[in-house]
Amino acid sequence: MGERASAVSRKATVWAMVLLGAMNLLNYIDRFVLPAIIESVRADIPMTDAQQGVALTAFIWVYMLASPVFGRLGDTRSRRHLLAFGVALWSLATAAAAFATTFAGLVAARAAVGVGEAAYATVAPALIGDYFPRAKRGRAMAAFYLATPVGSALGYILGGRINHAAGWQTAFLAVGLPGLLLAAAALTLTEPPRGQFDDEPAAPLPLLDTLRALARNREYVVTVAGTVAYTFALGGLAQWMPTYLIRVRHMDGASANTVFGTLTVLSGLLGTFLGAGLGDLLRGRVRHPYLLLSGVSTLLAVPFAVLAFTLPGADQRWAAVFVAETLVFVCTGPANTILVDCVPAAMRTLGFAVSILVMHVLGDAISPAIIGLVSDRSSLQTAVMLVPLAFALGGAVWVLGARRLAPSEDR
């Protein structure tokens, strides 16, 4: 039987992917500008390492708590309006951080970023799931998540450079305000019918029925469980690596952010492309190809993550960082594709929202603060070793899930 025709034109679909990708790029720039400039912020707003961990994760706490609300709205309301609201709010909140003069003010501004990102991040992946049939979703999701490493790296690079040239306040304004243009552009999107490529009805289910169905979905549960540990590690790495390079390896802030950011871009692009290609290659050849690929690549990253934090030579250390990040980014597209494929269209946005809540409350919402506490009580060198340990746990969960779960059709 031929592929089902889309109710949305190819031109409108391409425009949607370009716009959603641009939003995701800015999303990650605004997330990671603070880690790049945190040492300069601390010069004006004194804080302990534990408080720094709180400041770095304030947006994540609000983001994960607000996600189920917007997830439910995304299954029942206009998705382009939610996107416009979310992008506008997080952009204004990022810019507002420039005016913070106290620790509480900085945390409040970053917390508001989380509300906006919750409205966006729950809707966008589910929307992509409706633009593309299952056979093309892996590549579409990989293309969308290319913005993750590029945006993260630009957050480090732009934050570090602008901070060096004009101060941390200007850095917040420069990366925050352009998002208002993307928020306006969101209103031009053509929304696809919910579940247009799925066989089951797309009418939303009662909330409790949806939550029960998600809890009984073993593929969904295993994917989220592995993502919790993966996100714990990735959050700790992203938030503390610039500080680690400055304090422990004695690099200047601009150089540390530029080198780390550049390697993140290159490894992220390479890893995401590899993930898309290998995922398509494994489809139909192994059981749960996306889950297996995610687990194996993350486990392979563990020894290189250890070397990145222990090798004394700069060249060897950067090589280890590049390999570790490349392997970690392999699973970006596959892991998120699983969450689209294994959840029915009627609950897809809420499914993403619940996964966001769980993976962040147990993952990167707590890992920077935990690393900060360990650093305060021992050393930052000891604290960062939690990163490879968490990668090992996440990879093991995914591999075991791929081996033990019953086969799923077309995945």
SEGU-159841 format. One record per residue (C-alpha): residue in one letter; chain; x, y, z negated. Coordinates in Angstrom, 2 decimals, m for minus. Example, Ala and Ser with C-alpha at 12.3 -4.5 7.8 and 13.67 -1.06 7.14 Angstrom:
// residues 2
- A	A	12.30	m4.50	m7.80
- S	A	13.67	m1.06	m7.14
//
This chain:
// residues 411
- M	A	0.00	0.00	0.00
- G	A	1.38	3.46	0.91
- E	A	2.32	6.15	m1.54
- R	A	m0.62	8.15	m2.88
- A	A	m0.79	11.67	m1.41
- S	A	m0.28	14.61	m3.74
- A	A	m2.97	17.24	m4.23
- V	A	m0.18	19.85	m4.40
- S	A	1.72	20.96	m1.29
- R	A	5.41	20.19	m0.90
- K	A	6.20	23.91	m0.89
- A	A	4.36	24.43	m4.19
- T	A	6.10	21.39	m5.70
- V	A	9.55	22.66	m4.68
- W	A	8.77	26.10	m6.10
- A	A	7.61	24.51	m9.34
- M	A	10.84	22.50	m9.68
- V	A	12.98	25.57	m8.97
- L	A	11.08	27.65	m11.51
- L	A	10.96	24.93	m14.18
- G	A	14.68	24.33	m13.69
- A	A	15.41	28.05	m14.10
- M	A	13.34	28.11	m17.28
- N	A	15.18	25.09	m18.65
- L	A	18.51	26.73	m17.81
- L	A	17.57	29.84	m19.77
- N	A	16.12	27.65	m22.51
- Y	A	19.53	26.11	m23.19
- I	A	21.44	29.36	m22.77
- D	A	19.29	30.91	m25.49
- R	A	19.68	27.83	m27.70
- F	A	23.48	27.79	m27.56
- V	A	24.37	31.45	m27.57
- L	A	24.35	31.44	m31.39
- P	A	26.94	28.63	m31.87
- A	A	29.23	30.53	m29.49
- I	A	29.10	33.75	m31.50
- I	A	28.43	32.47	m35.01
- E	A	31.90	33.35	m36.34
- S	A	31.39	36.97	m35.26
- V	A	27.90	37.01	m36.74
- R	A	29.34	35.76	m40.03
- A	A	31.67	38.76	m40.14
- D	A	28.60	41.03	m40.38
- I	A	26.19	38.62	m42.09
- P	A	28.13	36.53	m44.65
- M	A	27.02	32.90	m45.04
- T	A	28.38	29.59	m46.28
- D	A	28.85	26.61	m43.96
- A	A	25.60	25.15	m45.25
- Q	A	23.79	28.43	m44.52
- Q	A	25.38	28.46	m41.09
- G	A	23.87	25.05	m40.49
- V	A	20.46	26.45	m41.48
- A	A	20.84	29.44	m39.14
- L	A	21.87	27.18	m36.28
- T	A	18.87	24.88	m36.72
- A	A	16.13	27.35	m37.73
- F	A	14.64	27.35	m34.25
- I	A	14.69	23.54	m34.16
- W	A	12.61	23.19	m37.34
- V	A	9.89	25.49	m36.05
- Y	A	10.17	24.01	m32.55
- M	A	9.53	20.48	m33.74
- L	A	6.68	21.46	m36.08
- A	A	4.95	23.54	m33.41
- S	A	5.42	20.93	m30.67
- P	A	2.42	18.70	m31.58
- V	A	0.14	21.74	m31.50
- F	A	1.27	22.72	m28.02
- G	A	1.37	19.07	m27.00
- R	A	m2.33	18.75	m27.67
- L	A	m3.02	22.04	m25.89
- G	A	m0.94	20.86	m22.94
- D	A	m3.25	17.85	m22.47
- T	A	m6.37	20.02	m22.52
- R	A	m5.52	23.61	m21.45
- S	A	m3.87	25.49	m18.57
- R	A	m0.23	24.46	m18.49
- R	A	1.04	27.46	m16.54
- H	A	m0.43	29.80	m19.15
- L	A	1.29	27.85	m21.92
- L	A	4.58	28.04	m20.01
- A	A	4.26	31.80	m19.55
- F	A	3.50	32.30	m23.23
- G	A	6.35	30.09	m24.38
- V	A	9.06	31.60	m22.19
- A	A	8.02	35.17	m23.05
- L	A	7.99	34.47	m26.78
- W	A	11.36	32.70	m27.00
- S	A	12.97	35.41	m24.82
- L	A	11.72	38.23	m27.03
- A	A	12.76	36.31	m30.15
- T	A	16.28	35.75	m28.79
- A	A	16.63	39.47	m28.12
- A	A	15.23	40.28	m31.57
- A	A	18.15	38.46	m33.22
- A	A	20.34	41.35	m32.06
- F	A	18.70	43.54	m34.70
- A	A	19.20	41.15	m37.63
- T	A	21.16	42.61	m40.54
- T	A	20.55	39.88	m43.13
- F	A	20.70	36.10	m43.20
- A	A	16.90	35.98	m43.62
- G	A	16.39	38.24	m40.62
- L	A	18.62	36.10	m38.43
- V	A	16.83	32.91	m39.50
- A	A	13.42	34.50	m38.86
- A	A	14.38	35.53	m35.32
- R	A	15.77	32.10	m34.50
- A	A	12.68	30.45	m35.98
- A	A	10.47	32.45	m33.61
- V	A	12.53	31.10	m30.71
- G	A	11.29	27.65	m31.75
- V	A	7.63	28.55	m31.29
- G	A	8.22	29.66	m27.71
- E	A	10.34	26.65	m26.85
- A	A	7.68	24.32	m28.26
- A	A	5.12	25.71	m25.83
- Y	A	7.50	25.17	m22.93
- A	A	9.34	21.92	m23.72
- T	A	6.21	19.85	m24.36
- V	A	4.53	20.91	m21.13
- A	A	7.31	20.94	m18.53
- P	A	8.30	17.21	m18.48
- A	A	4.68	16.03	m18.44
- L	A	3.97	18.51	m15.64
- I	A	6.83	17.03	m13.61
- G	A	5.32	13.59	m14.21
- D	A	2.20	14.81	m12.42
- Y	A	4.09	16.38	m9.52
- F	A	5.89	13.13	m8.62
- P	A	4.96	9.43	m8.31
- R	A	6.76	6.94	m10.53
- A	A	9.33	5.93	m7.89
- K	A	10.56	9.54	m7.62
- R	A	10.28	10.63	m11.23
- G	A	13.75	9.48	m12.24
- R	A	15.42	11.74	m9.68
- A	A	13.04	14.61	m10.43
- M	A	13.69	14.37	m14.17
- A	A	17.44	14.18	m13.58
- A	A	17.28	17.31	m11.42
- F	A	15.26	19.10	m14.11
- Y	A	17.66	18.10	m16.88
- L	A	20.73	19.23	m14.92
- A	A	19.92	22.53	m16.60
- T	A	20.75	21.01	m19.99
- P	A	24.55	20.86	m19.62
- V	A	24.75	23.92	m17.38
- G	A	22.58	26.05	m19.65
- S	A	24.34	24.82	m22.79
- A	A	27.72	25.64	m21.26
- L	A	26.57	29.06	m20.08
- G	A	25.34	29.74	m23.60
- Y	A	28.85	29.11	m24.89
- I	A	30.61	30.94	m22.05
- L	A	28.34	33.97	m21.75
- G	A	27.95	34.24	m25.51
- G	A	31.69	34.10	m26.06
- R	A	32.56	36.51	m23.25
- I	A	29.85	39.08	m23.95
- N	A	30.59	38.92	m27.68
- H	A	34.30	39.52	m26.98
- A	A	33.54	42.45	m24.68
- A	A	30.57	44.16	m26.32
- G	A	29.65	42.42	m29.60
- W	A	27.28	39.68	m30.68
- Q	A	24.23	41.95	m30.66
- T	A	24.70	42.62	m26.95
- A	A	25.07	38.89	m26.32
- F	A	21.60	38.22	m27.76
- L	A	20.03	40.99	m25.69
- A	A	21.78	39.97	m22.47
- V	A	20.60	36.35	m22.55
- G	A	17.18	37.01	m24.06
- L	A	15.49	39.74	m22.05
- P	A	15.78	38.19	m18.52
- G	A	13.37	35.47	m19.60
- L	A	10.47	37.88	m19.36
- L	A	10.76	37.73	m15.54
- L	A	10.49	33.93	m15.61
- A	A	7.48	34.16	m17.93
- A	A	5.68	36.30	m15.35
- A	A	6.69	33.91	m12.55
- A	A	5.13	30.99	m14.44
- L	A	1.70	32.36	m13.57
- T	A	2.39	31.62	m9.88
- L	A	2.65	27.84	m10.41
- T	A	0.16	25.49	m8.77
- E	A	m0.86	22.90	m11.35
- P	A	m1.21	19.29	m10.16
- P	A	m4.22	17.25	m11.34
- R	A	m3.41	15.42	m14.56
- G	A	m2.50	11.82	m13.84
- Q	A	m2.83	12.15	m10.05
- F	A	m0.30	9.30	m9.53
- D	A	m1.51	7.15	m12.41
- D	A	m4.17	4.45	m12.35
- E	A	m5.65	5.14	m15.78
- P	A	m8.10	8.03	m16.36
- A	A	m6.47	11.30	m17.40
- A	A	m9.25	12.48	m19.73
- P	A	m7.73	13.35	m23.14
- L	A	m8.36	10.87	m25.94
- P	A	m9.28	11.76	m29.55
- L	A	m6.19	12.83	m31.46
- L	A	m6.09	9.91	m33.90
- D	A	m6.62	7.40	m31.09
- T	A	m3.72	8.97	m29.20
- L	A	m1.39	8.78	m32.22
- R	A	m2.35	5.15	m32.86
- A	A	m1.71	4.26	m29.22
- L	A	1.73	5.89	m29.35
- A	A	2.61	4.02	m32.55
- R	A	1.64	0.70	m30.91
- N	A	3.65	1.44	m27.75
- R	A	6.89	m0.48	m28.49
- E	A	8.80	0.93	m25.51
- Y	A	7.93	4.45	m26.62
- V	A	8.90	3.74	m30.25
- V	A	12.26	2.18	m29.33
- T	A	13.09	5.03	m26.95
- V	A	12.30	7.65	m29.58
- A	A	14.20	5.75	m32.29
- G	A	17.38	5.68	m30.21
- T	A	16.90	9.30	m29.27
- V	A	16.78	10.26	m32.96
- A	A	20.36	9.08	m33.55
- Y	A	21.50	10.39	m30.16
- T	A	20.01	13.81	m30.90
- F	A	21.57	13.84	m34.39
- A	A	24.99	13.36	m32.79
- L	A	24.45	15.73	m29.87
- G	A	23.15	18.47	m32.17
- G	A	26.11	18.16	m34.48
- L	A	28.54	18.20	m31.56
- A	A	26.93	21.18	m29.85
- Q	A	26.55	23.34	m32.95
- W	A	29.90	22.64	m34.61
- M	A	32.39	22.03	m31.77
- P	A	33.24	25.73	m31.22
- T	A	33.74	26.25	m34.96
- Y	A	35.82	23.07	m35.16
- L	A	38.08	24.23	m32.33
- I	A	38.57	27.64	m33.94
- R	A	39.15	26.49	m37.51
- V	A	40.80	23.10	m37.21
- R	A	42.55	23.38	m33.82
- H	A	43.27	27.12	m34.19
- M	A	41.95	28.23	m30.81
- D	A	40.64	31.74	m30.30
- G	A	36.88	31.97	m29.97
- A	A	36.69	33.09	m26.32
- S	A	39.06	30.35	m25.12
- A	A	37.35	27.65	m27.19
- N	A	33.91	28.52	m25.85
- T	A	35.12	28.89	m22.26
- V	A	36.98	25.58	m22.12
- F	A	34.29	23.64	m23.98
- G	A	31.57	25.27	m21.90
- T	A	33.34	24.54	m18.61
- L	A	33.86	20.90	m19.55
- T	A	30.22	20.65	m20.59
- V	A	29.09	21.92	m17.18
- L	A	31.34	19.55	m15.23
- S	A	30.69	16.50	m17.39
- G	A	26.98	17.27	m17.56
- L	A	26.61	17.51	m13.80
- L	A	28.64	14.36	m13.23
- G	A	26.90	12.41	m15.99
- T	A	23.40	13.44	m14.95
- F	A	24.04	12.57	m11.29
- L	A	25.49	9.21	m12.34
- G	A	22.47	8.56	m14.54
- A	A	20.06	9.24	m11.68
- G	A	22.00	7.11	m9.21
- L	A	22.62	4.19	m11.55
- G	A	19.04	4.28	m12.79
- D	A	17.70	3.94	m9.24
- L	A	20.26	1.22	m8.49
- L	A	19.21	m0.84	m11.53
- R	A	15.45	m0.52	m10.91
- G	A	14.08	m3.95	m10.08
- R	A	17.37	m5.67	m10.88
- V	A	17.39	m5.66	m14.69
- R	A	14.76	m5.49	m17.39
- H	A	14.26	m1.95	m18.73
- P	A	17.00	m0.42	m16.56
- Y	A	16.69	3.11	m17.93
- L	A	16.80	1.91	m21.53
- L	A	19.77	m0.38	m20.91
- L	A	21.68	2.30	m19.00
- S	A	21.09	4.84	m21.77
- G	A	22.30	2.45	m24.46
- V	A	25.41	1.22	m22.65
- S	A	26.57	4.69	m21.61
- T	A	26.12	6.04	m25.15
- L	A	28.04	3.13	m26.70
- L	A	30.87	3.65	m24.22
- A	A	31.03	7.30	m25.29
- V	A	31.75	6.43	m28.95
- P	A	35.52	5.74	m28.79
- F	A	36.08	8.83	m26.65
- A	A	34.13	10.95	m29.15
- V	A	36.42	9.66	m31.90
- L	A	39.48	10.56	m29.83
- A	A	38.08	14.03	m29.13
- F	A	38.16	14.76	m32.86
- T	A	41.46	13.05	m33.68
- L	A	43.95	13.44	m30.83
- P	A	46.56	16.10	m31.67
- G	A	47.42	17.15	m28.11
- A	A	45.14	19.67	m26.40
- D	A	45.22	18.03	m22.96
- Q	A	44.42	14.57	m24.32
- R	A	41.72	16.01	m26.55
- W	A	40.02	17.81	m23.67
- A	A	40.20	14.68	m21.52
- A	A	38.46	12.71	m24.28
- V	A	35.80	15.43	m24.60
- F	A	35.15	15.29	m20.85
- V	A	34.76	11.51	m20.74
- A	A	32.60	11.40	m23.88
- E	A	30.26	14.12	m22.62
- T	A	30.01	12.55	m19.16
- L	A	28.92	9.24	m20.66
- V	A	26.50	10.95	m23.05
- F	A	24.85	12.92	m20.23
- V	A	24.30	9.75	m18.17
- C	A	21.21	9.01	m20.25
- T	A	19.65	12.50	m20.03
- G	A	17.40	11.72	m17.06
- P	A	16.75	8.02	m17.75
- A	A	15.74	8.46	m21.41
- N	A	13.28	11.25	m20.60
- T	A	11.92	9.34	m17.60
- I	A	11.03	6.46	m19.92
- L	A	8.93	8.81	m22.03
- V	A	7.01	9.91	m18.93
- D	A	6.57	6.42	m17.49
- C	A	5.61	4.47	m20.60
- V	A	2.91	6.89	m21.82
- P	A	m0.46	7.18	m20.02
- A	A	m1.24	10.52	m18.39
- A	A	m4.06	11.20	m20.86
- M	A	m1.58	11.48	m23.71
- R	A	1.66	12.33	m21.91
- T	A	2.14	15.89	m23.18
- L	A	1.28	14.94	m26.74
- G	A	3.58	11.93	m26.39
- F	A	6.44	14.28	m25.55
- A	A	5.43	16.55	m28.42
- V	A	5.47	13.72	m30.96
- S	A	8.84	12.54	m29.67
- I	A	10.18	16.08	m30.04
- L	A	8.90	16.24	m33.61
- V	A	10.41	12.90	m34.64
- M	A	13.73	13.18	m32.82
- H	A	14.39	16.66	m34.18
- V	A	13.17	16.23	m37.76
- L	A	15.49	13.23	m38.10
- G	A	18.08	14.40	m35.56
- D	A	19.53	17.79	m34.73
- A	A	17.33	19.66	m37.19
- I	A	19.35	18.12	m40.01
- S	A	22.71	17.14	m38.50
- P	A	24.29	20.64	m38.40
- A	A	23.30	21.28	m42.01
- I	A	24.52	17.82	m43.10
- I	A	27.81	18.38	m41.32
- G	A	28.05	21.77	m43.00
- L	A	27.43	20.25	m46.44
- V	A	30.04	17.53	m45.87
- S	A	32.45	20.22	m44.67
- D	A	31.85	22.32	m47.79
- R	A	32.53	19.32	m50.04
- S	A	35.44	17.73	m48.15
- S	A	36.63	19.07	m44.80
- L	A	35.27	19.89	m41.37
- Q	A	37.55	17.21	m39.90
- T	A	35.80	14.59	m42.03
- A	A	32.35	15.99	m41.36
- V	A	32.52	15.88	m37.57
- M	A	33.15	12.13	m37.61
- L	A	29.42	11.75	m38.24
- V	A	28.97	12.53	m34.53
- P	A	30.48	9.31	m33.04
- L	A	28.85	7.27	m35.82
- A	A	25.40	8.52	m34.80
- F	A	26.10	7.94	m31.10
- A	A	26.96	4.31	m31.93
- L	A	23.66	3.86	m33.78
- G	A	21.55	5.36	m30.99
- G	A	23.25	3.32	m28.28
- A	A	22.80	0.11	m30.26
- V	A	19.06	0.75	m30.71
- W	A	18.58	1.29	m26.98
- V	A	20.57	m1.79	m25.94
- L	A	18.75	m4.03	m28.41
- G	A	15.42	m2.61	m27.24
- A	A	16.26	m3.28	m23.60
- R	A	17.10	m6.90	m24.47
- R	A	14.14	m7.64	m26.72
- L	A	11.19	m5.71	m25.30
- A	A	8.89	m7.51	m22.90
- P	A	9.36	m6.52	m19.23
- S	A	7.46	m3.43	m18.10
- E	A	6.10	m3.08	m14.60
- D	A	8.33	m1.08	m12.24
- R	A	10.75	0.05	m14.95
//
